[in-house]
Amino acid sequence: GGSNWSSQNSGTSNFLINVDFVDANTGWAAGKNGTLLHTIDGGLNWTPQILLRTGIP
């Protein structure tokens, strides 16, 4: 996977560090300031995830 990528709007202004997909539709993006996003439609829409604890290195 990953041979074709296209830019998508994540809905956050935080810098994203890592994006990982487990299949063609389901993925996660992690970024600065505790940003964690989840998609179930191949990255067309991203949902912010609530972290229970901040300040984790």
CHARMM internal coordinates of N, CA and C (Angstrom, degrees):
IC EDIT
DIST 1 N 1 CA 1.4501
DIST 1 CA 1 C 1.5031
ANGL 1 N 1 CA 1 C 110.73
DIST 1 C 2 N 1.2843
ANGL 1 CA 1 C 2 N 115.10
DIHE 1 N 1 CA 1 C 2 N 170.33
DIST 2 N 2 CA 1.4434
ANGL 1 C 2 N 2 CA 122.04
DIHE 1 CA 1 C 2 N 2 CA 175.33
DIST 2 CA 2 C 1.5099
ANGL 2 N 2 CA 2 C 115.32
DIHE 1 C 2 N 2 CA 2 C 86.12
DIST 2 C 3 N 1.3286
ANGL 2 CA 2 C 3 N 118.12
DIHE 2 N 2 CA 2 C 3 N 11.68
DIST 3 N 3 CA 1.4593
ANGL 2 C 3 N 3 CA 119.38
DIHE 2 CA 2 C 3 N 3 CA -178.89
DIST 3 CA 3 C 1.5214
ANGL 3 N 3 CA 3 C 112.06
DIHE 2 C 3 N 3 CA 3 C -74.48
DIST 3 C 4 N 1.3137
ANGL 3 CA 3 C 4 N 117.97
DIHE 3 N 3 CA 3 C 4 N -22.63
DIST 4 N 4 CA 1.4661
ANGL 3 C 4 N 4 CA 122.10
DIHE 3 CA 3 C 4 N 4 CA 177.66
DIST 4 CA 4 C 1.5198
ANGL 4 N 4 CA 4 C 110.07
DIHE 3 C 4 N 4 CA 4 C -129.28
DIST 4 C 5 N 1.3293
ANGL 4 CA 4 C 5 N 115.77
DIHE 4 N 4 CA 4 C 5 N 119.68
DIST 5 N 5 CA 1.4578
ANGL 4 C 5 N 5 CA 121.80
DIHE 4 CA 4 C 5 N 5 CA 178.69
DIST 5 CA 5 C 1.5156
ANGL 5 N 5 CA 5 C 108.13
DIHE 4 C 5 N 5 CA 5 C -122.98
DIST 5 C 6 N 1.3221
ANGL 5 CA 5 C 6 N 116.49
DIHE 5 N 5 CA 5 C 6 N 145.12
DIST 6 N 6 CA 1.4622
ANGL 5 C 6 N 6 CA 120.63
DIHE 5 CA 5 C 6 N 6 CA 173.05
DIST 6 CA 6 C 1.5182
ANGL 6 N 6 CA 6 C 108.76
DIHE 5 C 6 N 6 CA 6 C -134.50
DIST 6 C 7 N 1.3112
ANGL 6 CA 6 C 7 N 115.88
DIHE 6 N 6 CA 6 C 7 N 147.34
DIST 7 N 7 CA 1.4522
ANGL 6 C 7 N 7 CA 121.94
DIHE 6 CA 6 C 7 N 7 CA -178.31
DIST 7 CA 7 C 1.5259
ANGL 7 N 7 CA 7 C 110.70
DIHE 6 C 7 N 7 CA 7 C -66.24
DIST 7 C 8 N 1.3309
ANGL 7 CA 7 C 8 N 116.28
DIHE 7 N 7 CA 7 C 8 N 135.92
DIST 8 N 8 CA 1.4619
ANGL 7 C 8 N 8 CA 122.76
DIHE 7 CA 7 C 8 N 8 CA 177.98
DIST 8 CA 8 C 1.5208
ANGL 8 N 8 CA 8 C 108.29
DIHE 7 C 8 N 8 CA 8 C -131.34
DIST 8 C 9 N 1.3263
ANGL 8 CA 8 C 9 N 116.77
DIHE 8 N 8 CA 8 C 9 N 154.22
DIST 9 N 9 CA 1.4582
ANGL 8 C 9 N 9 CA 121.87
DIHE 8 CA 8 C 9 N 9 CA 175.67
DIST 9 CA 9 C 1.5212
ANGL 9 N 9 CA 9 C 108.42
DIHE 8 C 9 N 9 CA 9 C -84.14
DIST 9 C 10 N 1.3247
ANGL 9 CA 9 C 10 N 116.77
DIHE 9 N 9 CA 9 C 10 N 119.47
DIST 10 N 10 CA 1.4621
ANGL 9 C 10 N 10 CA 121.19
DIHE 9 CA 9 C 10 N 10 CA -178.37
DIST 10 CA 10 C 1.5230
ANGL 10 N 10 CA 10 C 112.39
DIHE 9 C 10 N 10 CA 10 C -84.22
DIST 10 C 11 N 1.3262
ANGL 10 CA 10 C 11 N 117.22
DIHE 10 N 10 CA 10 C 11 N -17.46
DIST 11 N 11 CA 1.4547
ANGL 10 C 11 N 11 CA 120.51
DIHE 10 CA 10 C 11 N 11 CA -178.64
DIST 11 CA 11 C 1.5191
ANGL 11 N 11 CA 11 C 113.85
DIHE 10 C 11 N 11 CA 11 C 85.17
DIST 11 C 12 N 1.3277
ANGL 11 CA 11 C 12 N 117.83
DIHE 11 N 11 CA 11 C 12 N 4.40
DIST 12 N 12 CA 1.4594
ANGL 11 C 12 N 12 CA 120.75
DIHE 11 CA 11 C 12 N 12 CA 177.96
DIST 12 CA 12 C 1.5195
ANGL 12 N 12 CA 12 C 109.69
DIHE 11 C 12 N 12 CA 12 C -123.49
DIST 12 C 13 N 1.3211
ANGL 12 CA 12 C 13 N 115.39
DIHE 12 N 12 CA 12 C 13 N 150.78
DIST 13 N 13 CA 1.4633
ANGL 12 C 13 N 13 CA 119.65
DIHE 12 CA 12 C 13 N 13 CA 175.12
DIST 13 CA 13 C 1.5278
ANGL 13 N 13 CA 13 C 110.45
DIHE 12 C 13 N 13 CA 13 C -96.12
DIST 13 C 14 N 1.3372
ANGL 13 CA 13 C 14 N 117.39
DIHE 13 N 13 CA 13 C 14 N -5.06
DIST 14 N 14 CA 1.4608
ANGL 13 C 14 N 14 CA 121.26
DIHE 13 CA 13 C 14 N 14 CA 178.07
DIST 14 CA 14 C 1.5249
ANGL 14 N 14 CA 14 C 110.27
DIHE 13 C 14 N 14 CA 14 C -72.19
DIST 14 C 15 N 1.3219
ANGL 14 CA 14 C 15 N 115.07
DIHE 14 N 14 CA 14 C 15 N 145.80
DIST 15 N 15 CA 1.4559
ANGL 14 C 15 N 15 CA 121.85
DIHE 14 CA 14 C 15 N 15 CA 179.00
DIST 15 CA 15 C 1.5214
ANGL 15 N 15 CA 15 C 109.37
DIHE 14 C 15 N 15 CA 15 C -67.86
DIST 15 C 16 N 1.3318
ANGL 15 CA 15 C 16 N 117.39
DIHE 15 N 15 CA 15 C 16 N 124.61
DIST 16 N 16 CA 1.4604
ANGL 15 C 16 N 16 CA 121.74
DIHE 15 CA 15 C 16 N 16 CA 178.52
DIST 16 CA 16 C 1.5191
ANGL 16 N 16 CA 16 C 109.63
DIHE 15 C 16 N 16 CA 16 C -91.41
DIST 16 C 17 N 1.3183
ANGL 16 CA 16 C 17 N 116.47
DIHE 16 N 16 CA 16 C 17 N 132.66
DIST 17 N 17 CA 1.4588
ANGL 16 C 17 N 17 CA 122.65
DIHE 16 CA 16 C 17 N 17 CA -174.70
DIST 17 CA 17 C 1.5225
ANGL 17 N 17 CA 17 C 112.00
DIHE 16 C 17 N 17 CA 17 C -99.84
DIST 17 C 18 N 1.3334
ANGL 17 CA 17 C 18 N 116.89
DIHE 17 N 17 CA 17 C 18 N -36.75
DIST 18 N 18 CA 1.4568
ANGL 17 C 18 N 18 CA 120.18
DIHE 17 CA 17 C 18 N 18 CA -173.48
DIST 18 CA 18 C 1.5244
ANGL 18 N 18 CA 18 C 110.55
DIHE 17 C 18 N 18 CA 18 C -144.07
DIST 18 C 19 N 1.3209
ANGL 18 CA 18 C 19 N 116.18
DIHE 18 N 18 CA 18 C 19 N 140.70
DIST 19 N 19 CA 1.4687
ANGL 18 C 19 N 19 CA 122.63
DIHE 18 CA 18 C 19 N 19 CA 174.28
DIST 19 CA 19 C 1.5194
ANGL 19 N 19 CA 19 C 107.07
DIHE 18 C 19 N 19 CA 19 C -131.28
DIST 19 C 20 N 1.3275
ANGL 19 CA 19 C 20 N 116.09
DIHE 19 N 19 CA 19 C 20 N 132.56
DIST 20 N 20 CA 1.4617
ANGL 19 C 20 N 20 CA 120.11
DIHE 19 CA 19 C 20 N 20 CA -179.03
DIST 20 CA 20 C 1.5237
ANGL 20 N 20 CA 20 C 109.52
DIHE 19 C 20 N 20 CA 20 C -141.39
DIST 20 C 21 N 1.3190
ANGL 20 CA 20 C 21 N 116.08
DIHE 20 N 20 CA 20 C 21 N 130.92
DIST 21 N 21 CA 1.4652
ANGL 20 C 21 N 21 CA 121.94
DIHE 20 CA 20 C 21 N 21 CA 178.12
DIST 21 CA 21 C 1.5186
ANGL 21 N 21 CA 21 C 109.46
DIHE 20 C 21 N 21 CA 21 C -112.09
DIST 21 C 22 N 1.3366
ANGL 21 CA 21 C 22 N 116.24
DIHE 21 N 21 CA 21 C 22 N 136.09
DIST 22 N 22 CA 1.4652
ANGL 21 C 22 N 22 CA 120.69
DIHE 21 CA 21 C 22 N 22 CA 176.71
DIST 22 CA 22 C 1.5216
ANGL 22 N 22 CA 22 C 111.25
DIHE 21 C 22 N 22 CA 22 C -90.65
DIST 22 C 23 N 1.3228
ANGL 22 CA 22 C 23 N 116.71
DIHE 22 N 22 CA 22 C 23 N -19.61
DIST 23 N 23 CA 1.4633
ANGL 22 C 23 N 23 CA 123.11
DIHE 22 CA 22 C 23 N 23 CA 172.98
DIST 23 CA 23 C 1.5207
ANGL 23 N 23 CA 23 C 107.31
DIHE 22 C 23 N 23 CA 23 C -155.90
DIST 23 C 24 N 1.3065
ANGL 23 CA 23 C 24 N 118.76
DIHE 23 N 23 CA 23 C 24 N -171.14
DIST 24 N 24 CA 1.4686
ANGL 23 C 24 N 24 CA 121.95
DIHE 23 CA 23 C 24 N 24 CA -175.29
DIST 24 CA 24 C 1.5245
ANGL 24 N 24 CA 24 C 113.15
DIHE 23 C 24 N 24 CA 24 C -64.80
DIST 24 C 25 N 1.3210
ANGL 24 CA 24 C 25 N 118.18
DIHE 24 N 24 CA 24 C 25 N -21.05
DIST 25 N 25 CA 1.4624
ANGL 24 C 25 N 25 CA 121.23
DIHE 24 CA 24 C 25 N 25 CA -175.49
DIST 25 CA 25 C 1.5186
ANGL 25 N 25 CA 25 C 115.01
DIHE 24 C 25 N 25 CA 25 C -112.95
DIST 25 C 26 N 1.3051
ANGL 25 CA 25 C 26 N 118.41
DIHE 25 N 25 CA 25 C 26 N -33.90
DIST 26 N 26 CA 1.4605
ANGL 25 C 26 N 26 CA 122.53
DIHE 25 CA 25 C 26 N 26 CA -170.11
DIST 26 CA 26 C 1.5177
ANGL 26 N 26 CA 26 C 111.24
DIHE 25 C 26 N 26 CA 26 C -99.29
DIST 26 C 27 N 1.3358
ANGL 26 CA 26 C 27 N 115.38
DIHE 26 N 26 CA 26 C 27 N 121.73
DIST 27 N 27 CA 1.4536
ANGL 26 C 27 N 27 CA 119.31
DIHE 26 CA 26 C 27 N 27 CA -179.05
DIST 27 CA 27 C 1.5106
ANGL 27 N 27 CA 27 C 113.23
DIHE 26 C 27 N 27 CA 27 C -150.46
DIST 27 C 28 N 1.3216
ANGL 27 CA 27 C 28 N 114.48
DIHE 27 N 27 CA 27 C 28 N 167.52
DIST 28 N 28 CA 1.4538
ANGL 27 C 28 N 28 CA 123.75
DIHE 27 CA 27 C 28 N 28 CA 179.80
DIST 28 CA 28 C 1.5209
ANGL 28 N 28 CA 28 C 108.73
DIHE 27 C 28 N 28 CA 28 C -132.09
DIST 28 C 29 N 1.3217
ANGL 28 CA 28 C 29 N 115.49
DIHE 28 N 28 CA 28 C 29 N 147.05
DIST 29 N 29 CA 1.4631
ANGL 28 C 29 N 29 CA 121.32
DIHE 28 CA 28 C 29 N 29 CA 173.96
DIST 29 CA 29 C 1.5226
ANGL 29 N 29 CA 29 C 107.84
DIHE 28 C 29 N 29 CA 29 C -131.16
DIST 29 C 30 N 1.3238
ANGL 29 CA 29 C 30 N 116.33
DIHE 29 N 29 CA 29 C 30 N 134.76
DIST 30 N 30 CA 1.4588
ANGL 29 C 30 N 30 CA 121.94
DIHE 29 CA 29 C 30 N 30 CA 179.29
DIST 30 CA 30 C 1.5151
ANGL 30 N 30 CA 30 C 108.73
DIHE 29 C 30 N 30 CA 30 C -120.11
DIST 30 C 31 N 1.3388
ANGL 30 CA 30 C 31 N 115.35
DIHE 30 N 30 CA 30 C 31 N 143.57
DIST 31 N 31 CA 1.4459
ANGL 30 C 31 N 31 CA 118.90
DIHE 30 CA 30 C 31 N 31 CA -178.04
DIST 31 CA 31 C 1.5107
ANGL 31 N 31 CA 31 C 113.76
DIHE 30 C 31 N 31 CA 31 C -150.06
DIST 31 C 32 N 1.3156
ANGL 31 CA 31 C 32 N 114.47
DIHE 31 N 31 CA 31 C 32 N -171.30
DIST 32 N 32 CA 1.4597
ANGL 31 C 32 N 32 CA 122.58
DIHE 31 CA 31 C 32 N 32 CA -179.51
DIST 32 CA 32 C 1.5208
ANGL 32 N 32 CA 32 C 110.95
DIHE 31 C 32 N 32 CA 32 C -62.13
DIST 32 C 33 N 1.3339
ANGL 32 CA 32 C 33 N 115.14
DIHE 32 N 32 CA 32 C 33 N 158.59
DIST 33 N 33 CA 1.4674
ANGL 32 C 33 N 33 CA 123.36
DIHE 32 CA 32 C 33 N 33 CA 176.52
DIST 33 CA 33 C 1.5212
ANGL 33 N 33 CA 33 C 112.90
DIHE 32 C 33 N 33 CA 33 C 59.04
DIST 33 C 34 N 1.3340
ANGL 33 CA 33 C 34 N 117.31
DIHE 33 N 33 CA 33 C 34 N 32.13
DIST 34 N 34 CA 1.4569
ANGL 33 C 34 N 34 CA 120.95
DIHE 33 CA 33 C 34 N 34 CA 177.14
DIST 34 CA 34 C 1.5090
ANGL 34 N 34 CA 34 C 114.89
DIHE 33 C 34 N 34 CA 34 C 74.64
DIST 34 C 35 N 1.3262
ANGL 34 CA 34 C 35 N 117.47
DIHE 34 N 34 CA 34 C 35 N 18.91
DIST 35 N 35 CA 1.4632
ANGL 34 C 35 N 35 CA 120.82
DIHE 34 CA 34 C 35 N 35 CA -179.52
DIST 35 CA 35 C 1.5194
ANGL 35 N 35 CA 35 C 110.62
DIHE 34 C 35 N 35 CA 35 C -68.87
DIST 35 C 36 N 1.3293
ANGL 35 CA 35 C 36 N 116.22
DIHE 35 N 35 CA 35 C 36 N 128.09
DIST 36 N 36 CA 1.4574
ANGL 35 C 36 N 36 CA 122.40
DIHE 35 CA 35 C 36 N 36 CA 174.07
DIST 36 CA 36 C 1.5214
ANGL 36 N 36 CA 36 C 107.58
DIHE 35 C 36 N 36 CA 36 C -139.30
DIST 36 C 37 N 1.3280
ANGL 36 CA 36 C 37 N 116.17
DIHE 36 N 36 CA 36 C 37 N 121.33
DIST 37 N 37 CA 1.4625
ANGL 36 C 37 N 37 CA 122.26
DIHE 36 CA 36 C 37 N 37 CA -177.57
DIST 37 CA 37 C 1.5203
ANGL 37 N 37 CA 37 C 109.68
DIHE 36 C 37 N 37 CA 37 C -120.52
DIST 37 C 38 N 1.3317
ANGL 37 CA 37 C 38 N 115.97
DIHE 37 N 37 CA 37 C 38 N 152.14
DIST 38 N 38 CA 1.4708
ANGL 37 C 38 N 38 CA 121.80
DIHE 37 CA 37 C 38 N 38 CA -179.24
DIST 38 CA 38 C 1.5234
ANGL 38 N 38 CA 38 C 108.49
DIHE 37 C 38 N 38 CA 38 C -133.00
DIST 38 C 39 N 1.3264
ANGL 38 CA 38 C 39 N 117.00
DIHE 38 N 38 CA 38 C 39 N 140.73
DIST 39 N 39 CA 1.4627
ANGL 38 C 39 N 39 CA 121.94
DIHE 38 CA 38 C 39 N 39 CA 175.95
DIST 39 CA 39 C 1.5267
ANGL 39 N 39 CA 39 C 109.57
DIHE 38 C 39 N 39 CA 39 C -130.71
DIST 39 C 40 N 1.3162
ANGL 39 CA 39 C 40 N 115.95
DIHE 39 N 39 CA 39 C 40 N 146.56
DIST 40 N 40 CA 1.4697
ANGL 39 C 40 N 40 CA 120.68
DIHE 39 CA 39 C 40 N 40 CA 175.13
DIST 40 CA 40 C 1.5265
ANGL 40 N 40 CA 40 C 110.64
DIHE 39 C 40 N 40 CA 40 C -124.83
DIST 40 C 41 N 1.3457
ANGL 40 CA 40 C 41 N 116.02
DIHE 40 N 40 CA 40 C 41 N 9.66
DIST 41 N 41 CA 1.4639
ANGL 40 C 41 N 41 CA 119.95
DIHE 40 CA 40 C 41 N 41 CA -179.45
DIST 41 CA 41 C 1.5286
ANGL 41 N 41 CA 41 C 112.54
DIHE 40 C 41 N 41 CA 41 C -129.86
DIST 41 C 42 N 1.3114
ANGL 41 CA 41 C 42 N 115.36
DIHE 41 N 41 CA 41 C 42 N 37.12
DIST 42 N 42 CA 1.4593
ANGL 41 C 42 N 42 CA 119.94
DIHE 41 CA 41 C 42 N 42 CA 176.19
DIST 42 CA 42 C 1.5113
ANGL 42 N 42 CA 42 C 115.16
DIHE 41 C 42 N 42 CA 42 C 73.12
DIST 42 C 43 N 1.3241
ANGL 42 CA 42 C 43 N 117.99
DIHE 42 N 42 CA 42 C 43 N 16.21
DIST 43 N 43 CA 1.4578
ANGL 42 C 43 N 43 CA 121.63
DIHE 42 CA 42 C 43 N 43 CA 177.91
DIST 43 CA 43 C 1.5089
ANGL 43 N 43 CA 43 C 114.65
DIHE 42 C 43 N 43 CA 43 C 97.70
DIST 43 C 44 N 1.3265
ANGL 43 CA 43 C 44 N 118.09
DIHE 43 N 43 CA 43 C 44 N 2.61
DIST 44 N 44 CA 1.4657
ANGL 43 C 44 N 44 CA 119.49
DIHE 43 CA 43 C 44 N 44 CA 176.87
DIST 44 CA 44 C 1.5174
ANGL 44 N 44 CA 44 C 111.11
DIHE 43 C 44 N 44 CA 44 C -67.19
DIST 44 C 45 N 1.3237
ANGL 44 CA 44 C 45 N 116.91
DIHE 44 N 44 CA 44 C 45 N -36.95
DIST 45 N 45 CA 1.4651
ANGL 44 C 45 N 45 CA 122.81
DIHE 44 CA 44 C 45 N 45 CA 178.38
DIST 45 CA 45 C 1.5200
ANGL 45 N 45 CA 45 C 108.77
DIHE 44 C 45 N 45 CA 45 C -132.08
DIST 45 C 46 N 1.3271
ANGL 45 CA 45 C 46 N 115.32
DIHE 45 N 45 CA 45 C 46 N 138.63
DIST 46 N 46 CA 1.4580
ANGL 45 C 46 N 46 CA 121.90
DIHE 45 CA 45 C 46 N 46 CA -179.73
DIST 46 CA 46 C 1.5202
ANGL 46 N 46 CA 46 C 108.98
DIHE 45 C 46 N 46 CA 46 C -121.90
DIST 46 C 47 N 1.3393
ANGL 46 CA 46 C 47 N 116.45
DIHE 46 N 46 CA 46 C 47 N 136.22
DIST 47 N 47 CA 1.4608
ANGL 46 C 47 N 47 CA 122.27
DIHE 46 CA 46 C 47 N 47 CA 179.71
DIST 47 CA 47 C 1.5256
ANGL 47 N 47 CA 47 C 109.03
DIHE 46 C 47 N 47 CA 47 C -113.63
DIST 47 C 48 N 1.3500
ANGL 47 CA 47 C 48 N 117.08
DIHE 47 N 47 CA 47 C 48 N 123.29
DIST 48 N 48 CA 1.4667
ANGL 47 C 48 N 48 CA 119.13
DIHE 47 CA 47 C 48 N 48 CA 176.23
DIST 48 CA 48 C 1.5279
ANGL 48 N 48 CA 48 C 110.16
DIHE 47 C 48 N 48 CA 48 C -64.01
DIST 48 C 49 N 1.3258
ANGL 48 CA 48 C 49 N 115.47
DIHE 48 N 48 CA 48 C 49 N 140.09
DIST 49 N 49 CA 1.4589
ANGL 48 C 49 N 49 CA 121.27
DIHE 48 CA 48 C 49 N 49 CA 178.03
DIST 49 CA 49 C 1.5210
ANGL 49 N 49 CA 49 C 108.90
DIHE 48 C 49 N 49 CA 49 C -104.62
DIST 49 C 50 N 1.3119
ANGL 49 CA 49 C 50 N 116.21
DIHE 49 N 49 CA 49 C 50 N 142.03
DIST 50 N 50 CA 1.4593
ANGL 49 C 50 N 50 CA 121.55
DIHE 49 CA 49 C 50 N 50 CA 179.97
DIST 50 CA 50 C 1.5303
ANGL 50 N 50 CA 50 C 108.92
DIHE 49 C 50 N 50 CA 50 C -85.09
DIST 50 C 51 N 1.3178
ANGL 50 CA 50 C 51 N 115.61
DIHE 50 N 50 CA 50 C 51 N 124.62
DIST 51 N 51 CA 1.4595
ANGL 50 C 51 N 51 CA 120.78
DIHE 50 CA 50 C 51 N 51 CA 175.94
DIST 51 CA 51 C 1.5199
ANGL 51 N 51 CA 51 C 108.07
DIHE 50 C 51 N 51 CA 51 C -93.60
DIST 51 C 52 N 1.3055
ANGL 51 CA 51 C 52 N 117.01
DIHE 51 N 51 CA 51 C 52 N 133.77
DIST 52 N 52 CA 1.4569
ANGL 51 C 52 N 52 CA 120.87
DIHE 51 CA 51 C 52 N 52 CA -178.55
DIST 52 CA 52 C 1.5187
ANGL 52 N 52 CA 52 C 112.66
DIHE 51 C 52 N 52 CA 52 C -75.78
DIST 52 C 53 N 1.3212
ANGL 52 CA 52 C 53 N 116.51
DIHE 52 N 52 CA 52 C 53 N -21.72
DIST 53 N 53 CA 1.4511
ANGL 52 C 53 N 53 CA 120.59
DIHE 52 CA 52 C 53 N 53 CA -177.44
DIST 53 CA 53 C 1.5229
ANGL 53 N 53 CA 53 C 109.17
DIHE 52 C 53 N 53 CA 53 C -140.62
DIST 53 C 54 N 1.3257
ANGL 53 CA 53 C 54 N 116.66
DIHE 53 N 53 CA 53 C 54 N 135.47
DIST 54 N 54 CA 1.4590
ANGL 53 C 54 N 54 CA 120.66
DIHE 53 CA 53 C 54 N 54 CA 176.73
DIST 54 CA 54 C 1.5189
ANGL 54 N 54 CA 54 C 109.39
DIHE 53 C 54 N 54 CA 54 C -109.82
DIST 54 C 55 N 1.2942
ANGL 54 CA 54 C 55 N 116.43
DIHE 54 N 54 CA 54 C 55 N 170.21
DIST 55 N 55 CA 1.4505
ANGL 54 C 55 N 55 CA 121.60
DIHE 54 CA 54 C 55 N 55 CA 178.38
DIST 55 CA 55 C 1.5126
ANGL 55 N 55 CA 55 C 113.87
DIHE 54 C 55 N 55 CA 55 C 81.38
DIST 55 C 56 N 1.3230
ANGL 55 CA 55 C 56 N 117.33
DIHE 55 N 55 CA 55 C 56 N 14.99
DIST 56 N 56 CA 1.4591
ANGL 55 C 56 N 56 CA 120.77
DIHE 55 CA 55 C 56 N 56 CA 178.30
DIST 56 CA 56 C 1.5259
ANGL 56 N 56 CA 56 C 108.03
DIHE 55 C 56 N 56 CA 56 C -80.29
DIST 56 C 57 N 1.3378
ANGL 56 CA 56 C 57 N 117.55
DIHE 56 N 56 CA 56 C 57 N 127.63
DIST 57 N 57 CA 1.4727
ANGL 56 C 57 N 57 CA 118.99
DIHE 56 CA 56 C 57 N 57 CA -177.68
DIST 57 CA 57 C 1.5141
ANGL 57 N 57 CA 57 C 113.30
DIHE 56 C 57 N 57 CA 57 C -66.43
END
COOR INIT
IC SEED 1 N 1 CA 1 C
IC BUILD
